[in-house]
């Protein structure tokens, strides 16, 4: 029953870097279940493996051992082209450093995943404008990243992550580059979108205060996870 109802099953996940005696074990046998529409914080100090775990969940990197089962399918059994299409279709990413293209405006940056998928430019522009309005940037769509505040740039990144209506939204330290007030506003935005769009939200953070505001909290220590009761 768990396998059929879950969004993601993480089964005995390991990740190591290096070779031989210089091998570093980053993830050490993680097993977790994530459910459709839930909001989860994975928190811990720097260097414990949080971002590595997020990259594997989002299929940006492969595990050394273990499986990621997404709605019953072992995603790492896919060929690379199919895996890239899956990632573009099902997963939205938000990073601490925004990763916006400086030569493009907010609308064009938001359109990028849709254009990569092959959506017609006019349709992508309509969808991008709708989501930018939704995240509070309706009056900033023609502004380039250099003309936007940090909080506004992160809102563009949020809009970009949502344009293809993913089922999974991964946010890696989404408030790490922002002041407390702006960071709280971005966190509140993510929680609102999680509820309104029923997108599964996983936030990776070192900030225990941010983590404490999430309905489900998982602590990572030295490559292992411990779920709060």
N, C-alpha and C positions, 0 to 999 in steps of 0.2 A: 504493500500500500504506500509506503514512504516513497519508493522509487517512482510511482505513478503520479503522486501528488506534488512532489518537490519540483522546484525549478532547477536547482543545481545540487548534485551530490559530489562532494570532494572525498575521494577514497584513498587513504594512506599515502598522502602526497609528500614526496621528498624533492628537494632541490639542492644540488651541490655545484660548486664552481671550482675550477682548477683541476689538477691531476696529481695522482700519487700522494706523496706525503704533504703536498701543499694544498690538498683539497679542503675546501671550506664547506661545511654542511650548514645551509641556511634554513631550510624547512625540514622538519624531522617527524614525518609520519602524521600529517594533519588529516583528520576526518571530520567533515562538517556537512550539514544540510542547510540549504537556503530555500526559503519558501516564496511563492509568488506574492508580490506586493508588499513584502516586509521591508523594514528599515533597520540596518545593522551597522554598528560601529565595530571596527577592528582597531584596537588601540594598543599602544606600547611605546617604549622609548625607541630612539633612532637605532638602526642597525639590527633589529630583532627579526627582520624578514617580512615586514608588512607590505612594502611596495613590491617585493618579489612575489609574494602571494597574490597581490592584486593583478600583477602582470600575467600570471599564469591563469587566474580565474578569467581574465579578459582575453586569453589566448594570444597575448603579445609575446609570450615566452612559453617554452615547453618544460614540463617537470622532468626530473631525472628518473623518477618512478612514481607510480600512482596514476589515478585517473580523475578526469573531470567529466561527469555525466550530466549533460544538459537536456532536460526533458527526455530522458531515456537514451540519449545518444552520447557515445564516447567521442567527444569533440576532437581529441588528438588522434583518432583513427582516420580523420578526414585527410584528403590531399590538401596541399597548401592553398591552391586556388579556392577550393570549397571552404576551407577554414577562414580565409580572408573574407569571402562573401558572407559567411556566418557572422563574423565579427562586425562587419559593416552594418549588417541587418539587425542584429540582436543586442549589441553592446554599445552603450554610450560611455565615453571617457571624459572625466574632468581632472585636470592636473593642477598642481600648485602654481606652475609657471605659465598657465593659460595656453601657450603654444598657438597663438594667433599669428596669421601672416601679416606683417606690418604694411605691405603694399596694398592690401585689400581692406575694404570697409567692413563694418559690422555685418551687414547683409551678406556680403560675399563670403566672409569667413563662416557664417552660419550655414550657407548653402553647400559648403564643400563636401560633406558626406553624401548628400543627395546627388551631387554632380558625379562623384566617384561611382555611385551606384548606377549611373546612367540616366537619371531623371532629366527631363527636358528643363532647360535653364529657366523658362518662364514659370513652370510649375514649382521648381525649387525656390525661386524668388518669392512666390506667394507664400509657401510654407515657412520660409525663413522669416518673412516679415510678421507672420502670425505669431510665431514663437517668440520673436523679439518683443513684440507687444506684450505677450504673456509674462515675460520676465522683467517688464518695466522699462524697456529700451525703445519704445515706439518712436521717440523723438531723437534717437541717436543712430538710426540705421545707416546713415551715409557717412558716419564718422569712422576714421581709421583708428587702430589701437592706440597710436601715439596721442590721439585727441581724447582718449577716454581715461577715466580714473581706474585704479586697480580693481575696485568693486565692479565697475561697469565692464571691464575686460573679462572678469570672471563670469559675469552674467552672459556675455557673448559666448563664452566657452560652454556655459550651461545650455544655452539655446542650441549651439552647434551639436551638443551631445544628444539632444532630444529630437532633432528634426526628422529622423527616420522612425520615431516612436519605438525605441528599443524596449525590450522587456527587462533589461538589466542596465543599471546606471552605476558605474564605478567612479568614485571620487577619491583621489589620492591627495591628502592634505589640502582640501579645497579652500580652506581659510588661512593657510599657513603664511601667505604673503600679505595678509590684510590686517588692518587695525581691528581692535576688538568689536567696535560697533559695526563696521562693515562686514566682518567675519560672521557675526551673529545674524546679520541680515541675509547673507548668502546661505547660512545654515537653515534659517527659517524658510527661505525660498525652496531649498532642496526638499525639506520636509513637506511643504505644501504640494510640490509637484509629485512627490511620492504618494500622497493621499489622493490627489485629484486624478493622476494618470495611472495609478496602480502599478507604477514601475518599481521593480525591486531595487532598492538603494543600498549600496555597501559603501560606507565611508571609512577610509583608512586615515588615522590621525594619531599624533603623539599627544594631543590635547585632551586630557582626561575630562575637562569641563564640557567640551563639545561631545565627547563620547557619552557622558552621563545623561545627555538630553535625548539620546536615541533609545527606542523601545527595547532593542536587543543589543547586548554588549559582549564582545569577545576580546579577551586580553591575549596578546601574543608576547611570550617571553622565551627568548633563546630558541626561536624556530618552532615552538609548540604553542598550542592555543588552550585557553582556559575560559570556559563560558561562565558568565555571572549568573547566579541563581535568580 
